[in-house]
Every structure is written in structure tokens, then in C-alpha cells.
Amino acid sequence: MIYYRYLEDGKIKQGTTDNENVSALAEKTLVTPVTPNKIIAVGLNYLDHIKEFGDRPVPENPTLFIKFPDTVIGPNDDILLPAGYDRVDYEAELAVVISQYCYKVSIQEAKNYILGATCLNDVTERTVQKKDGQWIRGKNYPTFCPVGPYIVSGIDYNHLDIKSTLNGKVMQSSNTEHFIWNVYELVSFISQSIPLEAGDVVTTGTPNGVSGMKDGDEIIIEIEGIGKLINYVKEDK
């Protein structure tokens, strides 16, 4: 099943369709398919990305951080480069949307609390992140969380090709089978301490190949079985 939201006559509406009729959505003005109360993000969940920034050990547990709801934008929206930015990176990620209240669930139970999956771009001001020594500020500028184009259920979240394309050049190319912690392990782990609610988003980390974006760029996050999340990059005037 595909869950989507779209703009019509100035209002946001929502709909569903089956996976065979996804082409019909091309005629609609899609907006972000979810407005979460919170976004729980996971860092360092692909070994090759961990090694991308130095010879760091694999964490003992998933590394969690927060992206705030007001960072969320949808398909074809602009990612705004903040004034005085140094390096702003794209990060292709699979994200799952929670379907119902979820607290202290087991790994085996976790699948029952997931509505479906979508594409997410965990945009990051990398220099600020390194300077601060933690991730909150560098991850939470306005527009730093593109999500979409829709939510898809009935797919194997842990075996999907994932890639990012910057101005037509493939920059990241991997598969979610390379997760250190799979989707169900992550949802279960988070739920042991953080209650998740319907509409909340859990995003699962990025593979290697991240790099900076500049004004005028087009960035596409594409995940097998879900589709393409397209955004454009502009300097925030």
C-alpha cells in the first residue's frame, strides 16, 4: 500500500493507492507524506560510513539523535543553505513511519508498529557538527529533513537498494542489508526508553559517499520499492 499527501485547491489532502498504480501520482502535487511529532535519527549504522570519517570503532549500541519537526520539507521543496555555512551534506536514508503507540516492544513485535517506509535526506551542516562535538545544531537548520515522496508498506525494509544522485552523478550506492542494526532492532531499541507515537519517524542512517552541496544543486534520494525524493538547493537569502 502507498500512503501519500498532496496539495489541491490550496489544501493538503491524503490518499492511498496500491503499488501497481503509483504512476498516477505523477499528476499530483505531492507534499511530505507525514508530519511527525518527533524524528528519531540513527547515526553510524553502516560500517563503510563509520570508516568514511576516520578509523572509529563500531558503537556498542545505536547512536541516536533528534531532528525537530520544523526541519521537515517535502518532494521538490528547496533545501536552504544557512547564512555563513561551510559544508552542508546530503545523507540518503531509509526512514520508517510508526503506525501506533510503541513502547518497550521486542524485536519480533516491532514490525507490527510500522506503517511503512519512505525516503529521507538527513541534511547536515558538517562543520558545525564537528565544532560542537554533538549533532543537534548541525542537523536542525530549517529544511534539513526532506521526506517523501510517499510511504510504502509491504516491502522488505532490510533488503533495499539505496542511492543518492547529485546533479545526475551517483554519489551513494548501497543496500539496507548492510545495516549494522536492522529496522526492527532499531525500533525495538528506541522504544525501550522513548515512547513512539503514530506518525513519528525513525530514520536509519546513511551509507558512505556523503559530500557537500551548493546553491543550484539537485539532490535525489532513491530507494528500491519506494521511489525518488527530489529536492533543490538554494542559499538562504
Secondary structure as the mmCIF struct_conf table of DSSP 4:
data_model
#
loop_
_struct_conf.conf_type_id
_struct_conf.id
_struct_conf.beg_label_comp_id
_struct_conf.beg_label_asym_id
_struct_conf.beg_label_seq_id
_struct_conf.end_label_comp_id
_struct_conf.end_label_asym_id
_struct_conf.end_label_seq_id
STRN STRN1 ILE A 2 GLU A 8
TURN_TY1_P TURN_TY1_P1 ASP A 9 GLY A 10
STRN STRN2 LYS A 11 THR A 17
HELX_RH_3T_P HELX_RH_3T_P1 ASN A 19 GLU A 27
BEND BEND1 LYS A 28 LYS A 28
STRN STRN3 THR A 29 VAL A 31
BEND BEND2 PRO A 33 PRO A 33
BEND BEND3 ASN A 37 ASN A 37
STRN STRN4 ILE A 39 GLY A 43
BEND BEND4 LEU A 44 LEU A 44
STRN STRN5 TYR A 46 TYR A 46
HELX_RH_AL_P HELX_RH_AL_P1 LEU A 47 GLU A 52
TURN_TY1_P TURN_TY1_P2 PHE A 53 PHE A 53
BEND BEND5 GLY A 54 ASP A 55
HELX_LH_PP_P HELX_LH_PP_P1 ARG A 56 PRO A 59
BEND BEND6 GLU A 60 ASN A 61
STRN STRN6 THR A 63 LYS A 67
HELX_RH_3T_P HELX_RH_3T_P2 PRO A 69 THR A 71
STRN STRN7 VAL A 72 ILE A 73
TURN_TY1_P TURN_TY1_P3 PRO A 75 ASN A 76
HELX_LH_PP_P HELX_LH_PP_P2 ASP A 77 ASP A 77
STRN STRN8 ASP A 78 LEU A 81
HELX_LH_PP_P HELX_LH_PP_P3 PRO A 82 PRO A 82
TURN_TY1_P TURN_TY1_P4 ALA A 83 GLY A 84
BEND BEND7 ASP A 86 ASP A 86
STRN STRN9 VAL A 88 ASP A 89
STRN STRN10 ALA A 92 ILE A 98
BEND BEND8 GLN A 100 GLN A 100
STRN STRN11 CYS A 102 CYS A 102
BEND BEND9 LYS A 104 LYS A 104
TURN_TY1_P TURN_TY1_P5 ILE A 107 GLU A 109
HELX_RH_3T_P HELX_RH_3T_P3 ALA A 110 TYR A 113
STRN STRN12 ILE A 114 ASN A 121
STRN STRN13 THR A 124 GLU A 125
HELX_RH_AL_P HELX_RH_AL_P2 ARG A 126 ASP A 132
BEND BEND10 GLY A 133 TRP A 135
HELX_RH_AL_P HELX_RH_AL_P3 ILE A 136 LYS A 139
BEND BEND11 TYR A 141 TYR A 141
TURN_TY1_P TURN_TY1_P6 PRO A 142 THR A 143
STRN STRN14 CYS A 145 VAL A 152
BEND BEND12 GLY A 154 ILE A 155
TURN_TY1_P TURN_TY1_P7 TYR A 157 ASN A 158
BEND BEND13 HIS A 159 HIS A 159
STRN STRN15 ASP A 161 LEU A 166
TURN_TY1_P TURN_TY1_P8 ASN A 167 GLY A 168
STRN STRN16 LYS A 169 ASN A 175
HELX_RH_3T_P HELX_RH_3T_P4 THR A 176 HIS A 178
STRN STRN17 PHE A 179 PHE A 179
BEND BEND14 ILE A 180 TRP A 181
HELX_RH_AL_P HELX_RH_AL_P4 VAL A 183 SER A 191
TURN_TY1_P TURN_TY1_P9 GLN A 192 SER A 193
BEND BEND15 ILE A 194 ILE A 194
STRN STRN18 LEU A 196 LEU A 196
TURN_TY1_P TURN_TY1_P10 ALA A 198 GLY A 199
STRN STRN19 VAL A 201 THR A 203
BEND BEND16 ASN A 208 ASN A 208
STRN STRN20 GLY A 212 GLY A 212
TURN_TY1_P TURN_TY1_P11 ASP A 215 GLY A 216
STRN STRN21 GLU A 218 ILE A 223
TURN_TY1_P TURN_TY1_P12 GLU A 224 ILE A 226
STRN STRN22 GLY A 227 GLU A 235
#
